[in-house]
Amino acid sequence: MELANLSEQFWDSGVELGNAARLLEMVESANCSRGAKHSAEEFILSGTSSNCAKLPKGSYSNWPPNVDGLSEVSGDLIDLSTRVRQRVRSQSQENLLPPKDTDFFVHRYLFISADAPPPQGKRRVIKNQSDGLLFQFRGYPKICHLLSLTISYLRRDTAHTDHARLLFHRIWQEEANILLAILPSRWLISTLQTFLDHGLDEHQRVIGAAGFFYANMIKAYEGERAIIGLPPDAVYARTAPKARIGFPGLDQFWLGRTDLILNTNALLLDVSSRDHVAGCVLREFMQRAMAADSIFSRMDQSRIVHDINTKPFLDCWSFFRKPIQRRNT
């Protein structure tokens, strides 16, 4: 269906047809995988409307989480167990969420003002948190704000958990094609954490856990490099360890003489196959990691530059594919 043929549906919804063209432009310039971009464009041109799905309740984990097992924690982890107990707090908050059967069509094509003001007040109050999210997503479709608002409720223990949970799962079931293309990567990570805490079943929770820790370890490592001042695309000057690892008992490896990174990515991709909805979020993050300047590209590009071809690791590229050598290396 061509964009011009969507006019009747937009007329009925009160949304201007030009907003679809604006969303297509946003998708075209998004930092997402090629597959996500293509799926989003097809989804927009298809004129798909919200189906107001009624999802099953699922076999959810306890919320707030049951921390009785922390009574067994002793030794050096006692202080950290205190932080775990503080992670989810019971709060009395107003309900800012739309009805459970809300039509996402309007949320998809109405955009947040680019002049949304900076938030005021403490984020503990959900209204202030919502305003802060509007500021973060200024210029984005309102579906992004709604998703982030459901996640904000699901980080708390309120009377609105079931409401937020149903909307969260509906959003990802119905609007994944758009969100996978335009969401900033940090919100893919937040989504994975929400699948960890509020997945419909154990498969979604396992995918959420694996993706959340994978993404956060990448963030921590890349953040440390940035603090030190090392360029994200720098080729390694050495191929062998220059110093000992400060973590006793961990193995060291030479560049191009390990399958550790490949096996990590391969197992993660395997985990992603356990559930379509949560899995597509994890796979999109993996593809963005594959395209970025990160530990994966540095390992592979450095191996190419140093011409390392050591058996039995000849095909042990980060994603099992030899990349094209970059010009700046």
Secondary structure, 3 states (H helix, E strand, C coil): CCHHHHHHHHHHHCCCCHHHHHHHHHHHCCCCCHHHHHHHHHHHHHCCCCCCCCCCCCCCCCCCCCCHHHHHCCHHHHHHHHHHHHCCCECCCCCCCCCCCCCHHHHHHCECCCCCCCCCCCCCCHHHHHHHHHHHCCCCEHHHHHHHHHHHHHCCECCCHHHHHHHHHHHHHHHHHHHHHHCCHHHHHHHHHHHHHHCCCHHHHHHHHHHHHHHHHHHHHHHHHHHHCCCCCCCCCCCCCCCCCCCCCCCCCCCCCCCHHHHHHHHHHHHHCCCHHHHHHHHHHHHHHHHCCCHHHHHHHHHHHCCCCCCCCCCCCCCCCCCCCCCCC
